[in-house]
Amino acid sequence: MSDTGGGHRAAAEAIRQALFERYSGKIESTVVDAFRASGFPFKYMPEVYPIIINYSRSSWGATYNFLDTPSRVKIATRGIYIAVEVGLKKMFRDNPADVIVCVHSVLTQPSLQAIQRMESRSPFIVVVTDLLTTHNFWYDPRSDRTLVPSQEAYDIAINAGLLPERVRVTGLPVHPRFSQPLEDRASARHELGWEPDLPVLLLVGGGEGMGPLYKTAQAINDVKQKCQLIIVAGRNKSLKEKLESSEWKHPVKIYGYVDDMARLMTAANVLITKAGPATISEACIAHLPMILYDAIPGQETGNVELVVKNDAGVFAPEPELVVQAVEAWLSEGEAGLQRRADNAAKIGKPNAVWDIADEIWQFAHQMPITRRRRLPTLLKQIAPTVKIPKIRLLD
């Protein structure tokens, strides 16, 4: 994985926790930021990625769409591999494993290229962590198993040349606590210290607090109906400080990074968030309708489509549109919120992380894959023309 956005680490941690719970005491797991391990220049990607997304998103979207073909991905991967080859090979040597799991699209093909050069390699599993709009970077026919979140992603994988028997639709992995019976809303609010009777608007900007979260929060502050606002700023410390220094008309609680999102979602009535795949998947499992205020061009476009077409939420890409949606939803009352919550629940896949853990466990018990040695090209060309001399022995 790599900390380019919060979703990759969230997926890795969710899978690891499911393995620990399912196979307690029988497994060891290491989560590695492969970009950090790959050396210059990609070791700086966790810092560079939020800057690109916040300030150059149109260029990002154009590049994402331009590269989204199998042929262009191959060309791009060759360039990436030149830069990361030494670091990736060292990473695999330093972290020997019975199975390798990749949850980052750009790392899939370079990683497979690196381990293909080894005398023997462990099985390699790709867990796709985008929902519908899945980039061709994810798909490599050399992967031993590719686990995808949707039928749309499955179709893209097959078009990219993967064998059907090596692809499986599982859903997107979220933390096992979301698949456990959720406590009731009143108890969750009591434990969190929230107002028991006011509708809760939960505003989340992902693990890194990206996107126009502050402007959106300020706009929601002018909502006329009574409500309470819960804001999760993630690892963005400056954003959290800015929010804490602001004046609020409604009851507000502000959090940094949280590791118990299941409880927060259980206690809320509406989720207001960017269209991150992990957050959307968690909300669906928690039966929580969504107002999506932001989407990264290209990679999160399909996430918006999934929510809107299933009437589990709306897309409101401007703060004023968010306010309009909030006021409309609160004016409808509990019945409208419940209808959207039920629709969100229909597209949730709470068993996905367990199915993925079982696949990994199964592959972890397979024998290493031995590299097939190939005759040099020149030798293969001349071998058919070489005549083997016949020798007759005379006594």
C-alpha positions in Angstrom: 0.0 0.0 0.0 1.0 3.6 0.2 -0.4 6.6 2.1 -1.5 8.5 -1.0 -4.9 9.2 0.4 -6.4 7.4 3.4 -8.2 4.6 1.5 -5.2 2.3 0.8 -4.1 2.1 4.4 -7.7 1.7 5.6 -8.2 -1.3 3.2 -4.9 -2.9 4.3 -5.7 -2.5 8.0 -9.2 -3.8 7.5 -7.9 -6.9 5.7 -5.2 -7.5 8.4 -7.7 -7.2 11.2 -10.0 -9.7 9.5 -7.2 -12.1 9.1 -6.2 -11.7 12.8 -9.8 -12.3 13.9 -10.5 -15.2 11.6 -7.2 -17.0 12.1 -6.2 -15.8 15.5 -2.6 -16.7 16.4 -1.9 -18.4 13.1 -0.8 -15.5 11.0 1.8 -12.6 10.9 1.2 -9.6 8.8 3.2 -6.5 7.7 1.8 -3.4 6.1 4.4 -1.7 4.0 4.3 1.7 2.3 5.9 0.6 -1.0 6.4 4.2 -2.3 8.3 5.0 0.8 10.5 1.9 0.3 11.1 2.5 -3.4 13.4 5.5 -3.0 13.6 8.8 -4.9 11.4 10.3 -6.3 8.4 8.2 -5.4 9.2 8.1 -1.6 7.7 11.6 -1.5 4.4 10.6 -3.0 2.5 10.5 0.3 3.3 14.3 0.7 2.9 15.2 -2.9 -0.4 13.5 -3.5 -2.6 15.7 -1.3 -1.1 18.8 -2.9 -1.9 17.5 -6.4 -5.5 16.6 -5.5 -6.1 19.9 -3.7 -4.5 22.2 -6.3 -4.2 20.4 -9.6 -7.2 18.2 -9.8 -8.1 19.0 -13.4 -4.6 18.0 -14.5 -4.9 14.9 -12.4 -8.2 14.0 -13.9 -6.9 14.5 -17.5 -3.9 12.4 -16.8 -5.9 9.7 -15.1 -8.3 9.4 -18.1 -5.5 9.6 -20.7 -3.6 6.7 -19.2 -6.6 4.5 -18.7 -5.9 2.0 -21.4 -3.9 -1.3 -21.1 -1.3 -0.2 -23.7 -0.7 3.2 -22.1 -0.5 1.7 -18.7 2.2 -0.7 -19.9 4.2 2.3 -21.2 3.8 4.2 -18.0 4.6 1.2 -15.9 8.0 0.8 -17.7 8.9 4.3 -16.7 7.8 3.8 -13.1 9.6 0.5 -12.8 12.9 2.0 -13.8 12.6 4.4 -10.9 11.4 1.9 -8.3 13.0 -1.4 -9.3 15.8 -1.4 -6.7 13.6 -0.2 -3.9 10.8 -2.7 -4.6 13.2 -5.7 -4.8 14.8 -4.7 -1.6 11.3 -4.3 0.0 10.4 -7.9 -1.0 13.7 -9.3 0.3 13.3 -7.5 3.6 9.7 -8.6 4.0 9.5 -12.3 3.0 6.0 -13.6 3.0 3.9 -16.6 2.0 1.5 -14.3 0.1 1.7 -10.7 -1.1 -1.4 -8.5 -1.2 -1.5 -5.3 -3.1 -4.2 -2.6 -2.4 -2.8 0.2 -4.6 -3.3 0.5 -8.3 0.0 2.1 -9.4 1.9 -0.5 -7.4 0.3 -3.6 -9.0 2.3 -4.0 -12.2 5.7 -2.7 -11.0 5.5 -5.1 -8.0 4.7 -8.1 -10.3 7.5 -7.1 -12.6 9.9 -7.1 -9.6 8.9 -10.5 -8.2 8.8 -12.1 -11.7 12.6 -11.7 -11.8 13.0 -13.8 -8.7 13.9 -17.5 -8.8 10.7 -18.2 -6.9 7.9 -16.0 -5.7 4.9 -16.0 -3.4 1.3 -15.8 -4.8 0.3 -12.3 -5.5 -3.2 -11.0 -4.8 -4.6 -7.7 -5.9 -7.5 -6.2 -3.9 -9.1 -3.4 -6.0 -10.2 -0.5 -3.7 -12.0 1.7 -6.2 -15.7 0.9 -6.7 -16.8 1.4 -10.3 -14.3 3.6 -12.1 -11.3 1.3 -11.8 -8.2 2.2 -13.7 -6.3 -0.2 -15.9 -3.3 0.2 -13.6 -5.1 -2.3 -11.3 -5.1 -5.2 -13.7 -2.2 -7.5 -14.6 -2.7 -11.0 -16.1 0.3 -12.2 -14.0 -1.6 -11.7 -10.7 -2.7 -15.0 -9.2 -6.0 -13.5 -8.0 -7.7 -10.1 -8.5 -10.6 -9.3 -6.1 -12.9 -6.6 -7.3 -15.7 -4.7 -5.6 -18.3 -4.7 -8.4 -19.5 -6.3 -11.6 -18.4 -3.1 -13.5 -14.8 -3.6 -12.1 -15.0 -7.3 -13.1 -15.8 -6.4 -16.7 -12.9 -4.0 -16.9 -10.6 -6.7 -15.6 -11.7 -9.1 -18.2 -11.3 -6.5 -21.0 -7.7 -5.9 -19.6 -6.8 -9.5 -20.4 -7.3 -11.2 -17.1 -8.6 -14.8 -17.0 -12.1 -15.1 -15.6 -11.1 -17.8 -13.2 -8.5 -15.4 -11.6 -11.0 -12.6 -10.9 -13.7 -12.6 -8.3 -16.3 -10.0 -7.2 -16.1 -9.7 -3.4 -16.9 -6.1 -2.6 -14.6 -3.5 -1.0 -12.9 -4.3 2.3 -13.9 -2.2 5.3 -13.0 -2.7 8.9 -14.5 -5.8 10.5 -16.2 -3.7 13.2 -18.6 -2.5 10.5 -19.8 -6.1 9.9 -20.5 -6.6 13.6 -24.0 -5.8 14.9 -24.1 -2.1 15.3 -25.3 -0.6 18.6 -28.5 1.6 18.6 -28.2 5.3 17.7 -29.2 6.5 21.2 -26.5 4.4 22.9 -23.9 5.5 20.5 -24.7 9.2 21.0 -24.6 8.8 24.7 -21.2 7.2 24.6 -19.9 10.0 22.3 -21.4 12.8 24.4 -23.5 14.1 21.5 -26.9 15.8 21.9 -29.5 13.0 22.1 -32.4 14.6 20.2 -30.9 16.8 17.5 -30.3 15.4 14.0 -26.6 14.7 13.4 -24.8 15.8 10.3 -21.5 14.0 10.1 -18.9 15.8 8.0 -15.9 13.8 6.9 -13.0 14.7 4.6 -11.3 11.3 4.4 -8.2 10.2 6.4 -6.2 13.2 5.1 -9.0 15.8 5.5 -8.9 16.7 1.8 -11.2 18.8 -0.3 -13.2 21.9 0.5 -14.2 20.6 3.9 -13.8 23.9 5.8 -15.9 25.9 3.2 -18.6 23.2 3.4 -18.7 23.2 7.2 -19.0 27.0 7.2 -21.9 26.8 4.7 -23.7 24.2 6.8 -23.3 26.4 9.8 -26.1 28.6 8.2 -28.6 25.8 7.9 -31.9 27.0 9.4 -33.2 23.8 10.9 -31.9 22.7 14.2 -29.1 20.1 14.0 -25.7 19.3 15.4 -22.6 19.1 13.3 -19.8 16.6 13.8 -16.6 17.2 11.8 -13.8 14.8 11.3 -10.7 16.5 10.0 -8.5 13.4 9.8 -4.8 13.9 9.9 -5.0 17.5 8.7 -3.9 19.3 11.9 -4.1 22.8 10.4 -7.7 22.2 9.3 -8.6 20.9 12.7 -7.1 24.0 14.4 -8.9 26.3 11.9 -12.2 24.6 12.6 -11.7 24.8 16.4 -11.1 28.5 16.2 -14.3 29.2 14.2 -17.6 30.3 15.7 -20.6 28.0 15.3 -24.3 28.6 15.4 -25.1 24.9 16.0 -23.7 22.4 18.5 -20.4 21.2 17.0 -17.8 18.6 17.9 -14.5 18.4 16.0 -12.3 15.4 15.8 -8.9 14.6 14.2 -8.2 11.2 12.9 -10.6 8.6 14.4 -10.3 4.8 14.4 -13.9 4.1 15.4 -15.8 5.5 12.5 -18.4 2.7 12.8 -19.7 4.3 16.1 -19.8 7.8 14.6 -21.7 6.6 11.6 -24.2 4.7 13.8 -24.9 7.8 15.8 -25.4 10.1 12.7 -28.4 10.8 10.5 -26.6 12.1 7.4 -23.0 11.7 6.2 -21.5 14.7 4.3 -18.3 13.6 2.6 -16.1 13.4 -0.4 -16.7 10.4 -2.7 -14.0 8.2 -1.3 -14.7 4.5 -1.9 -13.9 3.4 1.7 -16.1 6.0 3.3 -19.0 5.2 0.9 -18.7 1.5 1.6 -18.6 2.1 5.3 -21.7 4.3 5.1 -23.6 1.8 3.1 -22.9 -0.9 5.7 -23.9 1.5 8.5 -27.2 2.3 6.7 -26.2 6.0 6.4 -27.4 8.2 3.5 -24.8 10.5 1.9 -24.4 14.0 0.6 -21.2 13.9 -1.6 -19.6 17.4 -1.7 -16.5 16.5 -3.7 -15.1 13.8 -6.0 -11.6 13.4 -7.4 -11.9 13.5 -11.2 -11.7 10.2 -12.9 -11.1 7.8 -10.0 -14.1 8.8 -7.9 -16.6 9.6 -10.7 -18.0 6.0 -10.5 -18.4 6.3 -6.8 -20.8 9.2 -7.2 -22.7 7.3 -9.9 -23.1 4.3 -7.5 -24.6 6.4 -4.7 -26.9 8.6 -6.9 -28.3 5.9 -9.1 -29.3 3.8 -6.0 -30.9 6.9 -4.3 -28.6 6.4 -1.4 -27.6 10.1 -1.6 -26.9 13.1 -3.8 -24.0 14.9 -5.4 -23.7 18.5 -4.3 -20.3 19.8 -5.5 -20.8 23.4 -4.2 -21.3 24.4 -0.5 -24.6 26.1 -1.4 -25.8 22.9 -2.9 -24.9 21.0 0.2 -26.9 23.4 2.3 -29.9 23.0 0.0 -29.7 19.2 0.2 -29.4 19.3 4.0 -32.4 21.6 4.4 -34.5 19.5 2.0 -33.6 16.3 3.8 -34.2 17.6 7.3 -37.5 19.2 6.1 -38.7 15.7 4.9 -38.3 14.3 8.4 -37.4 10.8 9.5 -39.3 9.0 6.7 -37.1 10.5 3.9 -33.9 9.8 5.8 -34.9 6.3 6.5 -35.8 5.6 2.9 -32.3 6.7 1.8 -30.7 4.8 4.6 -32.5 1.6 3.5 -31.2 2.2 -0.1 -27.7 2.6 1.2 -28.0 -0.6 3.1 -28.9 -2.5 -0.1 -25.6 -1.7 -1.8 -23.5 -2.4 1.3 -21.3 -5.6 1.4 -20.5 -6.3 5.0 -19.0 -9.7 4.2 -16.5 -8.5 1.7 -13.5 -8.2 4.1 -14.1 -11.8 5.4 -14.3 -13.2 1.8 -11.0 -11.4 1.0 -9.4 -12.7 4.2 -10.4 -16.3 3.3 -8.9 -15.9 -0.2 -5.6 -14.6 1.2 -5.5 -17.5 3.8 -6.0 -20.0 1.0 -3.3 -18.6 -1.2 -0.9 -18.3 1.8 -0.8 -22.1 1.9 0.2 -22.6 -1.7 3.7 -23.5 -2.8 5.9 -20.7 -4.1 5.8 -20.2 -7.8 9.1 -21.1 -9.5 10.4 -19.0 -12.3 10.4 -20.7 -15.7 13.7 -20.4 -17.4 13.6 -19.5 -21.0 16.1 -20.2 -23.7 17.8 -17.0 -25.0 16.0 -15.6 -28.1 19.0 -16.3 -30.4 19.3 -19.9 -29.2 15.6 -20.5 -29.9 16.1 -19.2 -33.4 19.1 -21.3 -34.3 18.2 -24.5 -32.4 15.8 -25.9 -35.1 18.6 -25.5 -37.7 21.4 -27.2 -35.8 22.1 -30.7 -37.1 23.1 -33.3 -34.5 26.0 -35.4 -36.0 25.4 -39.2 -36.2 28.4 -41.2 -35.0 28.9 -44.9 -36.0 31.2 -46.9 -33.9 33.2 -49.6 -35.7 34.8 -52.4 -33.8 
